[in-house]
Amino acid sequence: MIKCLVFLASSLLATSAFAASKTKNSSKNRPYESFKASNGLEILALPMAKVPLVTIVLVAKAGAMTELPETNGLTHVWEHMFFKGNKRIPDQEAFNKRIRQLGITFNGDTSAEMVRYFFTLPSQNLDDGLQFMADAISTPLLEPKELERERIVVLDEYDRNASQPGFDLNNIERMVIYGDKEYLRNPLGRRKLVLSTTREQLLGIKAEVFVPANCALIVAGDVDPKKLTALVNKHFETWKTPDQWKPVDRGLFPPFPPTVDIVKTHAQTQNVNMQITWNGPRVLFEKEDSWAIDVLIQMLQLRSGKFYHKYTDSGLTLGSGFTYHTQGRAGELILYSVSSPENASKAKAELLKEPQEWLTPNYFNKTQLDDVRRSMKISYKMELNKPSNFAKTLAFWWATTGLDYYDGYLPAMEKVTIKDIQAVIKKYLIGRPYLATTLLSPAAAKTANMPDNSAALTEKYLKNY
């Protein structure tokens, strides 16, 4: 079964673990090599011949951020159609047969700022695997009958997401924060648009974003970098970037809105899920701030720290944390907790005051800072020894922030001080507008004395969703 994924900026999901995965040496001793194919496609090679396997990742700077209101969610549909017929492989049955012949495990995912396709296969089949990838991206048939069948698969994925208790609240949150450009952060898109997807729309998306100038090919594992460029040129040379092509740019997002506090109930919700969201750094514009934020996240995770003791060891919450999903064009800082109904009101009151506490003397100390730096180095080295995962990580950072940011991350993190951390707390959190959201069951709302106040926002934002 094909398992294509869509990555959402889920309101109630902590993503702070990303910081450990993006630590990086300087560009002078980076573990990968970079080349250019004859058609302009960027090639990254990470040789590691521990086992006779190789992972091929094709990544595009695409996703929700390159869509329009009338095409929202269609890049995700295109992702699914990548695994269908093309000029060499005529249909789904032949595609699956070739997958079995080459011993490929495969998948793909779509997010707000990235689309990835990845194959892992025996390294002896690298030549054929590159051809298979090239055919899929350069000569897709996008046949109407295949599209009709695949719409059902995509809609099933949509409906699984929509069945989650936090789905409506997540949508309201995104719409409140991003206004009339909210679709640019919504890779799942709109159900009715997915239902009416046409072949012509998908061909338009292909010409806009799935071109060599907007993509990179990462090959990791049992690969010889000296031979890779010739192989890529052999299979990808007919895939061209259209004349006069320019990267899609949908402009900047509106300013963060005034403070809003939303409480929404859902019968299937367990516990009380609370979060406070602020505007955060956009790496394309405020990369230095993102380094300090990442270190702050790791400091708050330390079990020896005051935050962990106050919210987890004490039993006030079932779990709390601070998270930031690094993106090039947007950024959200999220302070979250999961609590019992009995503790919800107190936990929320403490969370709202918490950033001010982080500025008090000795809240953080140098020993903790050293522990975080050491932990992040270890995490980087561990990931580097898993080439199939590292290739996907490298693809993410290539697409969202650029490799200069990624390559310089570890040295930059080493320079972050407690004063730098306090500076970003003041800049982004203290006295800044925020969006507070609480998701809980109707019974829990009564216990916590937190009545549902979401009716007007639901009517405004979800009436025709």
C-alpha positions as CSV (number, residue, x, y, z in Angstrom):
1,M,0.0,0.0,0.0
2,I,1.3,3.5,-0.9
3,K,1.5,5.6,2.2
4,C,1.9,9.2,1.3
5,L,2.0,11.6,4.2
6,V,1.1,15.2,4.8
7,F,2.8,17.1,7.5
8,L,0.6,19.6,9.4
9,A,1.5,22.3,11.8
10,S,-0.6,20.5,14.4
11,S,-1.5,22.7,17.4
12,L,-1.2,20.0,20.0
13,L,1.9,18.2,18.9
14,A,5.3,19.1,20.4
15,T,8.1,19.2,17.8
16,S,11.0,20.4,19.8
17,A,12.9,17.2,18.9
18,F,13.7,18.7,15.5
19,A,16.4,20.9,17.1
20,A,18.5,17.9,17.9
21,S,18.2,16.7,14.3
22,K,19.5,19.8,12.7
23,T,22.8,20.3,14.5
24,K,25.6,20.5,11.9
25,N,29.3,20.9,11.4
26,S,30.8,23.9,9.5
27,S,30.7,23.7,5.7
28,K,34.4,23.0,5.6
29,N,34.0,19.6,7.1
30,R,30.4,18.7,6.3
31,P,29.8,15.0,5.8
32,Y,28.1,15.4,2.4
33,E,29.4,16.5,-1.0
34,S,27.5,18.7,-3.4
35,F,27.4,18.8,-7.2
36,K,25.3,20.2,-10.0
37,A,23.7,18.1,-12.7
38,S,23.7,19.2,-16.3
39,N,20.1,20.3,-16.0
40,G,20.7,22.5,-12.9
41,L,19.5,19.9,-10.4
42,E,21.5,20.1,-7.1
43,I,23.0,16.8,-6.0
44,L,24.0,16.0,-2.5
45,A,25.9,12.8,-1.7
46,L,26.5,11.2,1.7
47,P,28.7,8.1,1.3
48,M,28.5,5.5,4.1
49,A,29.1,2.0,3.0
50,K,28.2,0.2,6.2
51,V,25.5,-1.9,4.5
52,P,24.8,-2.4,0.8
53,L,21.8,0.0,0.8
54,V,21.2,3.4,-0.6
55,T,18.5,6.0,0.0
56,I,17.5,8.4,-2.8
57,V,15.5,11.5,-1.8
58,L,14.1,14.0,-4.3
59,V,13.0,17.2,-2.6
60,A,11.2,20.3,-3.9
61,K,10.7,23.8,-2.4
62,A,7.0,23.4,-2.7
63,G,3.9,22.6,-0.7
64,A,1.1,24.8,0.7
65,M,3.4,27.9,0.4
66,T,3.3,27.7,-3.4
67,E,-0.4,27.2,-3.8
68,L,-3.4,29.5,-4.4
69,P,-6.8,29.5,-2.7
70,E,-8.2,27.5,-5.6
71,T,-5.4,24.9,-5.5
72,N,-4.9,24.4,-1.8
73,G,-4.1,20.8,-1.1
74,L,-3.4,19.9,-4.7
75,T,0.4,19.6,-4.2
76,H,-0.4,16.8,-1.8
77,V,-2.6,15.2,-4.6
78,W,0.4,15.5,-7.0
79,E,2.6,13.8,-4.4
80,H,0.3,10.8,-4.6
81,M,0.2,10.8,-8.4
82,F,4.0,10.6,-8.4
83,F,3.7,6.9,-7.5
84,K,1.5,6.2,-10.6
85,G,2.1,5.7,-14.3
86,N,4.7,7.6,-16.4
87,K,6.1,7.4,-19.9
88,R,8.2,4.3,-19.1
89,I,6.0,2.7,-16.5
90,P,2.4,2.8,-17.9
91,D,0.2,2.3,-14.9
92,Q,0.0,1.6,-11.1
93,E,0.4,-2.2,-11.6
94,A,3.6,-1.8,-13.6
95,F,4.9,0.7,-11.1
96,N,4.3,-1.7,-8.2
97,K,5.9,-4.5,-10.2
98,R,9.1,-2.4,-10.7
99,I,9.1,-1.5,-7.0
100,R,9.3,-5.2,-6.2
101,Q,11.9,-5.9,-8.9
102,L,14.3,-3.3,-7.5
103,G,13.6,-4.1,-3.8
104,I,12.5,-0.5,-3.1
105,T,10.8,0.7,0.1
106,F,9.3,4.1,-0.6
107,N,7.2,7.0,0.6
108,G,6.6,10.7,0.2
109,D,5.4,13.7,2.3
110,T,4.1,17.2,1.8
111,S,4.4,20.1,4.2
112,A,3.9,23.8,4.1
113,E,7.4,24.4,2.6
114,M,8.6,21.1,1.3
115,V,7.7,18.0,-0.8
116,R,9.9,14.9,-0.5
117,Y,9.9,11.5,-2.3
118,F,12.3,8.8,-1.0
119,F,13.4,5.4,-2.0
120,T,15.6,2.9,-0.1
121,L,16.9,0.0,-2.2
122,P,20.0,-2.3,-2.6
123,S,22.9,-0.2,-3.7
124,Q,23.5,-2.6,-6.7
125,N,20.2,-1.2,-8.1
126,L,21.2,2.5,-7.7
127,D,21.4,3.0,-11.5
128,D,17.9,1.6,-12.1
129,G,16.6,3.4,-9.0
130,L,17.7,6.7,-10.3
131,Q,16.0,6.0,-13.6
132,F,12.9,5.0,-11.8
133,M,12.9,8.3,-9.8
134,A,13.7,10.4,-12.9
135,D,10.8,8.9,-14.9
136,A,8.3,9.5,-12.1
137,I,9.2,13.2,-11.7
138,S,9.8,14.1,-15.4
139,T,7.2,12.1,-17.4
140,P,4.1,11.5,-15.2
141,L,1.0,10.5,-17.2
142,L,-1.5,11.9,-14.6
143,E,-4.2,9.9,-16.3
144,P,-7.8,11.0,-15.3
145,K,-8.8,7.5,-14.3
146,E,-5.8,7.1,-12.0
147,L,-6.5,10.6,-10.6
148,E,-10.1,9.7,-9.9
149,R,-9.0,6.6,-8.0
150,E,-6.3,8.5,-6.1
151,R,-8.7,11.3,-5.0
152,I,-10.4,8.7,-2.9
153,V,-7.1,7.7,-1.2
154,V,-6.3,11.4,-0.5
155,L,-9.8,12.0,0.8
156,D,-9.5,9.0,3.1
157,E,-6.3,10.6,4.5
158,Y,-8.1,14.0,4.9
159,D,-11.0,12.3,6.7
160,R,-8.7,10.5,9.1
161,N,-7.2,13.9,10.0
162,A,-10.7,15.4,10.3
163,S,-11.8,12.7,12.7
164,Q,-9.2,13.9,15.3
165,P,-10.6,16.0,18.2
166,G,-8.3,18.9,17.6
167,F,-8.9,19.2,13.8
168,D,-11.4,22.1,13.9
169,L,-9.5,24.0,16.6
170,N,-6.3,23.6,14.6
171,N,-8.0,25.1,11.5
172,I,-9.5,28.0,13.5
173,E,-6.1,28.7,15.0
174,R,-4.4,28.8,11.6
175,M,-7.0,31.1,10.2
176,V,-6.8,33.5,13.2
177,I,-3.1,33.7,12.9
178,Y,-2.6,33.9,9.1
179,G,-5.8,35.6,8.0
180,D,-6.6,35.4,4.3
181,K,-3.2,33.7,3.6
182,E,-3.9,30.8,6.0
183,Y,-4.0,28.3,3.0
184,L,-0.3,28.8,2.6
185,R,0.3,26.9,5.9
186,N,-2.3,24.2,5.2
187,P,-0.8,21.3,3.1
188,L,-3.8,19.1,3.7
189,G,-6.0,21.7,1.9
190,R,-9.7,21.8,1.4
191,R,-11.8,18.7,0.9
192,K,-13.9,20.1,-1.8
193,L,-10.8,21.2,-3.8
194,V,-9.3,17.8,-3.6
195,L,-12.5,16.3,-4.8
196,S,-12.5,18.5,-7.9
197,T,-8.8,18.2,-8.8
198,T,-8.1,18.2,-12.5
199,R,-5.2,16.9,-14.6
200,E,-4.6,20.4,-15.9
201,Q,-4.2,21.8,-12.4
202,L,-1.6,19.2,-11.6
203,L,0.3,19.9,-14.8
204,G,0.3,23.6,-13.8
205,I,1.7,22.7,-10.4
206,K,4.4,20.5,-12.0
207,A,5.5,23.4,-14.3
208,E,5.6,25.8,-11.3
209,V,7.5,23.8,-8.7
210,F,8.6,20.3,-9.9
211,V,11.4,21.6,-12.0
212,P,15.2,20.9,-11.6
213,A,15.9,24.5,-10.6
214,N,13.6,24.1,-7.6
215,C,14.7,20.6,-6.5
216,A,17.6,18.7,-5.0
217,L,18.5,15.0,-5.2
218,I,20.1,13.5,-2.1
219,V,21.7,10.1,-2.2
220,A,23.0,8.5,1.0
221,G,24.5,5.2,2.0
222,D,26.6,2.9,-0.2
223,V,27.3,5.4,-3.0
224,D,30.4,6.6,-4.8
225,P,30.1,10.4,-5.1
226,K,32.6,10.4,-8.0
227,K,30.3,8.3,-10.1
228,L,27.0,9.9,-9.0
229,T,26.9,13.0,-11.2
230,A,27.3,10.9,-14.3
231,L,24.5,8.6,-13.3
232,V,22.2,11.6,-12.5
233,N,23.0,13.3,-15.8
234,K,22.3,10.0,-17.6
235,H,18.8,9.7,-16.2
236,F,17.7,13.3,-15.5
237,E,19.1,15.2,-18.4
238,T,15.7,15.4,-20.3
239,W,14.0,16.9,-17.3
240,K,14.3,20.6,-17.9
241,T,13.4,23.9,-16.1
242,P,11.0,25.9,-18.4
243,D,12.4,29.0,-20.0
244,Q,11.7,32.2,-17.9
245,W,10.9,30.1,-14.9
246,K,10.9,31.9,-11.5
247,P,10.3,30.6,-8.0
248,V,6.8,31.0,-6.7
249,D,6.5,33.8,-4.1
250,R,3.1,34.4,-2.4
251,G,4.4,37.3,-0.3
252,L,4.6,37.9,3.4
253,F,2.1,36.9,6.0
254,P,0.0,39.6,7.9
255,P,1.1,40.7,11.3
256,F,0.3,38.5,14.3
257,P,-3.3,39.3,15.5
258,P,-4.2,40.8,18.9
259,T,-4.5,38.3,21.8
260,V,-7.3,35.8,21.6
261,D,-8.3,33.1,24.1
262,I,-10.3,30.2,22.6
263,V,-11.8,27.3,24.5
264,K,-13.4,24.5,22.5
265,T,-15.0,21.3,23.6
266,H,-15.0,17.9,21.9
267,A,-16.7,14.8,23.4
268,Q,-13.8,12.5,22.5
269,T,-11.1,14.7,24.0
270,Q,-9.1,13.1,26.9
271,N,-7.5,15.4,29.5
272,V,-7.2,19.1,28.9
273,N,-4.9,20.3,26.1
274,M,-3.7,23.9,26.4
275,Q,-1.3,25.9,24.4
276,I,-0.2,29.5,24.0
277,T,1.1,30.5,20.6
278,W,3.3,33.6,19.8
279,N,4.8,34.8,16.6
280,G,8.3,33.3,16.2
281,P,11.4,33.7,14.1
282,R,11.3,33.2,10.3
283,V,14.7,31.7,9.4
284,L,14.9,33.6,6.1
285,F,14.7,36.8,8.1
286,E,15.6,36.1,11.7
287,K,17.9,33.1,11.7
288,E,20.0,34.3,14.7
289,D,16.9,34.3,16.9
290,S,16.1,30.7,15.9
291,W,19.4,29.5,17.3
292,A,18.7,30.9,20.8
293,I,15.1,29.6,20.6
294,D,16.3,26.1,19.9
295,V,18.7,26.2,22.9
296,L,15.8,27.5,25.1
297,I,13.7,24.6,24.1
298,Q,16.4,22.1,25.0
299,M,17.0,23.9,28.4
300,L,13.3,23.6,29.3
301,Q,13.4,19.9,28.6
302,L,16.1,19.2,31.2
303,R,14.8,17.1,34.0
304,S,17.1,19.0,36.4
305,G,15.5,22.3,35.4
306,K,13.0,24.4,37.2
307,F,10.4,24.2,34.4
308,Y,10.3,20.4,34.5
309,H,10.1,20.3,38.3
310,K,7.3,22.9,38.3
311,Y,5.0,21.4,35.7
312,T,5.9,17.6,35.6
313,D,7.6,16.5,38.8
314,S,5.0,18.3,40.8
315,G,2.0,16.7,39.1
316,L,0.5,20.0,38.1
317,T,0.5,18.8,34.5
318,L,0.8,15.4,32.8
319,G,3.4,17.0,30.5
320,S,4.4,20.5,29.4
321,G,7.0,22.0,27.1
322,F,8.0,24.7,24.6
323,T,8.2,24.1,20.9
324,Y,9.1,25.8,17.7
325,H,8.9,24.3,14.2
326,T,11.6,26.0,12.2
327,Q,10.4,27.3,8.9
328,G,11.8,29.8,6.4
329,R,8.7,32.0,5.9
330,A,6.8,31.6,9.2
331,G,7.4,30.7,12.8
332,E,5.2,29.9,15.8
333,L,6.4,29.6,19.4
334,I,4.2,27.3,21.4
335,L,4.1,26.8,25.2
336,Y,1.9,23.8,25.8
337,S,0.6,21.5,28.6
338,V,-1.7,18.5,29.1
339,S,-3.4,18.5,32.4
340,S,-6.3,17.0,34.4
341,P,-9.5,19.0,34.5
342,E,-8.9,19.7,38.3
343,N,-5.6,21.3,37.6
344,A,-6.4,23.0,34.3
345,S,-7.2,26.5,35.5
346,K,-4.1,26.7,37.7
347,A,-1.9,25.3,35.0
348,K,-3.1,27.8,32.5
349,A,-2.6,30.7,34.8
350,E,1.0,29.6,35.5
351,L,1.7,29.1,31.8
352,L,0.7,32.6,31.0
353,K,3.1,33.9,33.6
354,E,5.9,31.5,32.7
355,P,8.0,33.4,30.2
356,Q,8.5,36.2,32.7
357,E,9.9,33.5,35.1
358,W,12.5,32.6,32.5
359,L,14.1,36.0,32.9
360,T,14.7,35.7,36.7
361,P,18.3,35.3,37.8
362,N,19.6,31.7,37.9
363,Y,16.5,30.2,36.2
364,F,19.1,28.9,33.7
365,N,22.7,28.2,34.5
366,K,25.9,27.5,32.5
367,T,26.0,23.8,33.6
368,Q,22.6,23.3,31.9
369,L,23.8,25.2,28.8
370,D,26.8,22.9,28.5
371,D,24.6,19.9,29.0
372,V,22.3,21.0,26.1
373,R,25.3,21.6,23.8
374,R,26.7,18.2,24.5
375,S,23.3,16.5,24.0
376,M,22.8,18.2,20.7
377,K,26.2,17.1,19.4
378,I,25.5,13.5,20.4
379,S,22.1,13.6,18.7
380,Y,23.8,14.9,15.5
381,K,26.4,12.1,15.5
382,M,23.8,9.5,16.1
383,E,21.6,10.6,13.2
384,L,24.6,10.8,10.9
385,N,25.1,7.1,11.4
386,K,21.6,6.5,10.0
387,P,22.0,7.6,6.3
388,S,18.4,6.9,5.3
389,N,17.2,9.2,8.0
390,F,19.9,11.8,7.6
391,A,19.1,12.1,3.8
392,K,15.5,13.0,4.7
393,T,16.7,15.5,7.3
394,L,19.1,17.1,4.9
395,A,16.3,17.4,2.3
396,F,14.1,19.2,4.8
397,W,16.7,21.8,5.7
398,W,17.7,22.3,2.0
399,A,14.1,23.1,1.2
400,T,13.1,25.2,4.2
401,T,16.2,27.2,5.3
402,G,19.0,26.4,2.9
403,L,22.2,24.5,3.7
404,D,24.2,27.5,4.7
405,Y,21.9,27.7,7.8
406,Y,22.2,24.0,8.4
407,D,25.9,23.8,7.9
408,G,26.5,26.7,10.3
409,Y,24.1,25.5,13.0
410,L,26.4,23.8,15.4
411,P,29.0,26.6,15.6
412,A,26.2,29.1,16.0
413,M,24.6,27.1,18.8
414,E,28.0,26.9,20.6
415,K,28.0,30.7,20.8
416,V,24.5,31.1,22.2
417,T,24.6,32.5,25.8
418,I,22.0,32.8,28.5
419,K,21.8,36.6,27.7
420,D,20.9,35.6,24.1
421,I,18.2,33.4,25.4
422,Q,16.8,36.1,27.6
423,A,16.9,38.5,24.6
424,V,14.7,36.4,22.4
425,I,12.3,35.8,25.4
426,K,11.9,39.6,25.7
427,K,11.6,40.0,21.9
428,Y,9.0,37.4,21.1
429,L,7.1,36.6,24.3
430,I,7.1,39.4,26.9
431,G,4.2,41.7,26.3
432,R,3.5,40.3,22.9
433,P,0.1,39.2,21.6
434,Y,-0.7,35.5,21.7
435,L,-3.3,33.0,20.8
436,A,-4.4,30.8,23.8
437,T,-6.3,27.6,22.9
438,T,-7.8,25.0,25.2
439,L,-9.3,21.7,24.0
440,L,-11.3,19.6,26.4
441,S,-14.4,17.6,26.8
442,P,-17.8,19.2,27.9
443,A,-17.5,17.4,31.3
444,A,-14.0,18.6,31.8
445,A,-15.0,22.1,30.8
446,K,-17.5,22.2,33.8
447,T,-14.9,20.8,36.2
448,A,-12.3,23.3,35.1
449,N,-14.7,26.2,34.8
450,M,-13.7,26.8,31.3
451,P,-16.8,27.2,29.2
452,D,-16.7,26.8,25.4
453,N,-16.5,30.2,23.7
454,S,-15.7,29.0,20.2
455,A,-19.2,29.3,18.6
456,A,-18.6,32.6,16.9
457,L,-15.2,31.7,15.6
458,T,-16.5,28.3,14.4
459,E,-19.3,30.1,12.5
460,K,-16.8,32.6,11.0
461,Y,-14.1,30.3,9.9
462,L,-15.5,26.9,9.5
463,K,-19.0,27.6,8.1
464,N,-17.9,26.8,4.5
465,Y,-14.8,24.8,5.3
